[in-house]
Amino acid sequence: MSMTKTILVVDDIAFVRKTLTEIFTEGHYEVIGQAADGKEAIELFTKLKPDLVTLDLVMPKMSGIEAARQIIKTDPHAKLIMITAMAQENLVMEAINAGIRDYILKPFTAQDILRTAERALFSDVAGNTRARSS
């Protein structure tokens, strides 16, 4: 049995953090921390070293993209996914350039979240999911 993957949930809205935490917990992940802004996200990432971070794009104090840049600077292998209500192409490109592997649009379903988390956690660096035999 492999170790449970750990997740840091970052969103400035408490309800969204709660919802994500419930989804991940039901999906057999362990949410080891929650942050309400980018600055807090970086501090918790450094302290907790989660396997995966979900980042909201628009947050007070520091955006998800800026937080992603800082996190990738401290750990180039960090696995980050962006959760956002804004599907602006330039922001998505900026997020990918900052090192974010994938993104989910709000409103999301539990299935969206778990599928994207799995893809981020279990695919290689190039973003190619390992071939699964069907």
C-alpha positions in Angstrom: 0.0 0.0 0.0 1.6 3.3 -1.0 1.7 6.3 1.2 -1.3 8.6 1.1 -0.5 11.7 -1.1 -0.6 15.0 0.7 -2.2 18.2 -0.5 -2.0 21.9 0.3 -5.3 23.7 -0.6 -4.9 27.4 -1.3 -8.0 29.7 -1.8 -9.0 33.0 -0.3 -12.6 31.7 0.1 -13.1 29.5 3.2 -16.0 27.6 1.6 -13.9 26.6 -1.4 -11.1 25.4 0.8 -13.7 23.3 2.8 -15.2 21.9 -0.4 -11.8 21.0 -1.8 -10.7 19.4 1.5 -13.9 17.3 1.5 -13.4 16.1 -2.1 -9.7 15.2 -1.5 -10.5 13.4 1.8 -13.2 11.4 0.1 -10.7 10.6 -2.7 -8.3 9.2 -0.1 -5.8 12.1 -0.1 -4.6 13.9 3.0 -5.1 17.6 3.1 -2.2 18.7 5.4 -2.7 22.4 5.1 -4.9 25.3 3.9 -3.8 28.8 3.0 -5.9 31.8 2.2 -3.3 33.7 0.2 -0.1 33.3 -1.8 2.2 34.4 1.0 0.7 31.8 3.4 0.9 29.2 0.6 4.6 29.6 0.2 5.2 29.4 4.0 3.1 26.3 4.3 4.6 24.7 1.2 8.1 25.2 2.6 7.1 23.8 6.0 4.8 20.9 5.0 6.3 19.8 1.6 3.0 18.6 0.2 2.9 16.2 -2.8 0.4 18.6 -4.5 -0.8 22.2 -4.2 -4.1 23.6 -5.5 -3.8 27.3 -6.1 -6.5 29.9 -6.6 -5.5 32.4 -9.3 -6.9 35.6 -7.8 -6.1 36.1 -4.1 -5.2 39.0 -1.8 -1.6 39.8 -0.9 -0.2 37.6 -3.7 -1.7 35.9 -6.7 -1.6 32.2 -7.4 0.8 32.7 -10.3 3.2 34.7 -8.2 3.0 32.1 -5.4 3.6 29.4 -8.0 6.8 31.1 -9.2 8.1 31.3 -5.7 7.2 27.7 -4.9 8.9 26.4 -8.1 11.9 28.5 -7.2 12.3 26.6 -3.9 11.3 23.2 -5.4 11.4 22.8 -9.2 9.6 19.5 -8.9 6.6 20.9 -7.0 3.3 19.8 -8.4 0.8 22.6 -8.7 -2.7 22.9 -10.1 -4.6 26.1 -10.6 -8.2 26.4 -9.8 -9.8 29.5 -11.3 -13.1 31.0 -12.4 -11.3 32.9 -15.1 -10.5 31.1 -18.4 -8.5 33.9 -19.9 -5.9 32.4 -22.2 -3.1 34.8 -21.3 -3.5 33.9 -17.6 -3.5 30.2 -18.4 -0.3 30.6 -20.4 1.2 32.7 -17.6 0.3 30.0 -15.1 1.8 27.2 -17.3 5.0 29.3 -17.7 5.1 29.7 -13.9 5.2 26.0 -13.5 1.6 25.1 -13.0 0.8 21.7 -14.5 -2.9 21.9 -15.0 -5.9 23.9 -14.3 -9.5 23.5 -13.3 -12.3 25.9 -14.0 -14.8 26.9 -11.4 -17.5 25.7 -10.9 -15.8 22.3 -10.6 -17.1 18.8 -9.9 -15.4 16.4 -7.5 -14.6 14.3 -10.5 -12.8 17.2 -12.2 -10.7 17.8 -9.1 -9.7 14.2 -8.5 -9.0 13.5 -12.1 -6.7 16.5 -12.4 -5.0 15.8 -9.1 -4.3 12.3 -10.3 -2.9 13.5 -13.6 -0.6 16.0 -11.9 0.6 13.5 -9.3 1.1 10.5 -11.5 2.4 11.9 -14.8 6.0 12.5 -15.7 7.6 15.9 -15.8 6.8 16.4 -19.5 3.2 16.1 -18.6 2.6 12.8 -20.4 0.5 10.5 -18.2 2.1 7.1 -18.1 0.3 4.7 -20.4 -2.4 2.8 -18.6 -3.3 -0.6 -19.9 -7.0 -0.7 -20.5 
